[in-house]
Amino acid sequence: MANILIIGGSDAGISAALRAREIDDTTNVTMLVADAFPNYSICGLPFYLSGEVIDWHHLAHRTLGEIQETGINVELNTRALQINPQQHTVLIQKPDNSRELLQYDRLVIGTGAEPIRPTIPGLDHRGVFLLHSMEDSFAVADFIASHKPERALIIGAGYIGLEMADALHHQRIAVTVVEQLPSALPTVDRELGNALGSYIASHGVEVKTGVRIQEIRREGDVLRITGDGGFDQRVDMVLVVVGVKPVTELATGAGIATGQRGAIVVDRSMATNFDDIYAAGDCVVTYHCLLHADTYMPLGTTAHKQGRVAGENAAGGQARYGGSLGTQVVKVFDWAVARTGLRDHEAKSAGYHPVTVEFSTWDHKAYYPGAHRLTFRVTGDKITGQLLGAQLMGHWQGAVAKRIDIFAMALYHQMSVADILEVDLSYTPPLGSPWDAVQMAADHWQKHRQDA
Ligand SMILES: Cc1cc2nc3c(=O)[nH]c(=O)nc-3n(C[C@H](O)[C@H](O)[C@H](O)COP(=O)(O)OP(=O)(O)OC[C@H]3O[C@@H](n4cnc5c(N)ncnc54)[C@H](O)[C@@H]3O)c2cc1C
């Protein structure tokens, strides 16, 4: 009976554990979790903090009991301290602080990511928070409950910053979001980011772009934040959400190779440079289908898929990670913004000949009530016609997420933009058009392919 040891109990770790048991239910699977929250949806934290999810327990994808019923041995509040690949052992620290050496046949590392702490003086002041773990969210929730803040400042207008702007606004807190780059949500083109910024501002959230925060000072009960261009604001709380970095000390300590952004290098079987050690999720590099190279793509979707591959292979399988397209979507107030594949500049640096064309249309037949405008930005290769990427923004009820997924599917199958017109998509007037909005956007790209 093989002993599979898994370090980490979030998206990657649990996916590996479940898959290993599915593949071979005689396998002895032990999952070490540094905290007390195995298989919780940290993606749901903004919705817990907004009050829309009333009880944090509801964020559990599975309860501890449900995980244990699958035959996985879960060790909570247990931290892996050291991996010895030669001896096939992991030194752990148990909840009572005692240490033990565990033997493994195969190891899966799913230690995830941690929030980046920018070098801004004042991050340690009371009322300043980072947000990544369940514990981080409890600290924010406790502060909101006990201090009743009236004004908050969020540093970072990425997807978590914007979800949190919506969440804190939902809690009737006046919010300012500050972003050092020129537009909100810098993962999409500036045209969409600017429109999104104006939309968010129309809800009463102040959005300041092109401002780098320099200092956070405590002045009595308030926090004073200063930044470029004379930016100066006093608020009751600050949230710092400027990205994440992989947690890899364990791996590097064991001689496991790292690459992009310091993440663990894995091949498409999720194997590291050591026999019998796999890794998955936010702590690893991710193969990108269009770049044909590794990138760093810390997303829950990716972590689940990579964890499954790692778990299957740790149990003796032959699975291969299909690769990422960077598909993502965020909902802010009533808008959803999504992207998949490459943006123009990314495609250009990868050696493609991109043309990006913007197009706007209704999500369904305008004569049926409740139609919403959708804005597409489609990127394709001018010479070959290959689809390279798409971005989409509009009312969340305009099936933004599912429409970007059509593009993702087309990208995965290396379709041309013209091919999209051939696909038999569904239609009824309340939900679409005979030529779906996705196909109209593709058609528009075809017509303007030579303009750029
Ligand atoms: C607020 C927020 C919203 C998000 N929203 C989305 C979204 O909408 N869509 C999306 O795709 N992604 C989203 N993400 C990203 C997504 O949550 C992560 O990509 C995903 O959780 C990564 O999973 P992971 O298992 O690799 O790592 P993590 O979730 O970081 O988990 C790491 C695990 O390892 C454990 N661990 C670490 N070190 C040790 C050790 N030494 N010993 C034992 N255990 C250890 C931790 O306790 C934890 O269980 C969001 C993230 C946040 C913070």
The ligand as a MOL file (V3000), in Angstrom:
LIG
                    3D

  0  0  0     0  0            999 V3000
M  V30 BEGIN CTAB
M  V30 COUNTS 53 58 0 0 0
M  V30 BEGIN ATOM
M  V30 1 C -9.8750 36.8110 -1.9320 0
M  V30 2 C -9.5270 35.8420 -3.0400 0
M  V30 3 C -10.4140 35.6460 -4.0750 0
M  V30 4 C -10.0870 34.7580 -5.1020 0
M  V30 5 N -10.9910 34.5830 -6.1310 0
M  V30 6 C -10.6900 33.7080 -7.1190 0
M  V30 7 C -11.6200 33.4920 -8.1700 0
M  V30 8 O -12.7200 34.0840 -8.1930 0
M  V30 9 N -11.2890 32.6100 -9.1480 0
M  V30 10 C -10.0920 31.9280 -9.1370 0
M  V30 11 O -9.8420 31.1140 -10.0460 0
M  V30 12 N -9.1870 32.1180 -8.1440 0
M  V30 13 C -9.4560 32.9800 -7.1390 0
M  V30 14 N -8.5600 33.1650 -6.1200 0
M  V30 15 C -7.2840 32.4330 -6.1500 0
M  V30 16 C -7.4540 31.0480 -5.5570 0
M  V30 17 O -8.0920 31.1360 -4.3180 0
M  V30 18 C -6.0900 30.3870 -5.4260 0
M  V30 19 O -5.5170 30.3150 -6.7030 0
M  V30 20 C -6.2030 28.9870 -4.8480 0
M  V30 21 O -6.7510 29.0150 -3.5570 0
M  V30 22 C -4.8330 28.3190 -4.7930 0
M  V30 23 O -4.9530 27.0950 -4.1530 0
M  V30 24 P -3.6840 26.3720 -3.5710 0
M  V30 25 O -4.1740 25.0780 -2.9840 0
M  V30 26 O -2.6240 26.2880 -4.5900 0
M  V30 27 O -3.0880 27.3260 -2.4370 0
M  V30 28 P -3.6810 28.0750 -1.1650 0
M  V30 29 O -5.1480 28.3120 -1.3100 0
M  V30 30 O -2.7910 29.2340 -0.9310 0
M  V30 31 O -3.4910 27.0190 0.0090 0
M  V30 32 C -2.2490 26.6020 0.4850 0
M  V30 33 C -2.4580 25.4930 1.5000 0
M  V30 34 O -1.2050 25.0450 1.9620 0
M  V30 35 C -1.1840 25.0160 3.3760 0
M  V30 36 N 0.2280 25.1530 3.7570 0
M  V30 37 C 1.1210 26.1010 3.3760 0
M  V30 38 N 2.3240 25.8520 3.8950 0
M  V30 39 C 2.2130 24.7010 4.5990 0
M  V30 40 C 3.1010 23.9200 5.3760 0
M  V30 41 N 4.3930 24.2550 5.5280 0
M  V30 42 N 2.6220 22.7960 5.9740 0
M  V30 43 C 1.3340 22.4340 5.8440 0
M  V30 44 N 0.4470 23.1320 5.1160 0
M  V30 45 C 0.8850 24.2600 4.5140 0
M  V30 46 C -2.1390 26.1300 3.7820 0
M  V30 47 O -2.5850 25.9530 5.1100 0
M  V30 48 C -3.2350 25.9020 2.7540 0
M  V30 49 O -4.0490 24.8310 3.1350 0
M  V30 50 C -8.8580 34.0420 -5.0700 0
M  V30 51 C -7.9680 34.2470 -4.0020 0
M  V30 52 C -8.3000 35.1220 -2.9880 0
M  V30 53 C -7.3400 35.3240 -1.8410 0
M  V30 END ATOM
M  V30 BEGIN BOND
M  V30 1 1 1 2
M  V30 2 1 2 3
M  V30 3 2 2 52
M  V30 4 2 3 4
M  V30 5 1 4 5
M  V30 6 1 4 50
M  V30 7 2 5 6
M  V30 8 1 6 7
M  V30 9 1 6 13
M  V30 10 2 7 8
M  V30 11 1 7 9
M  V30 12 1 9 10
M  V30 13 2 10 11
M  V30 14 1 10 12
M  V30 15 2 12 13
M  V30 16 1 13 14
M  V30 17 1 14 15
M  V30 18 1 14 50
M  V30 19 1 15 16
M  V30 20 1 16 17
M  V30 21 1 16 18
M  V30 22 1 18 19
M  V30 23 1 18 20
M  V30 24 1 20 21
M  V30 25 1 20 22
M  V30 26 1 22 23
M  V30 27 1 23 24
M  V30 28 2 24 25
M  V30 29 1 24 26
M  V30 30 1 24 27
M  V30 31 1 27 28
M  V30 32 2 28 29
M  V30 33 1 28 30
M  V30 34 1 28 31
M  V30 35 1 31 32
M  V30 36 1 32 33
M  V30 37 1 33 34
M  V30 38 1 33 48
M  V30 39 1 34 35
M  V30 40 1 35 36
M  V30 41 1 35 46
M  V30 42 1 36 37
M  V30 43 1 36 45
M  V30 44 2 37 38
M  V30 45 1 38 39
M  V30 46 1 39 40
M  V30 47 2 39 45
M  V30 48 1 40 41
M  V30 49 2 40 42
M  V30 50 1 42 43
M  V30 51 2 43 44
M  V30 52 1 44 45
M  V30 53 1 46 47
M  V30 54 1 46 48
M  V30 55 1 48 49
M  V30 56 2 50 51
M  V30 57 1 51 52
M  V30 58 1 52 53
M  V30 END BOND
M  V30 END CTAB
M  END
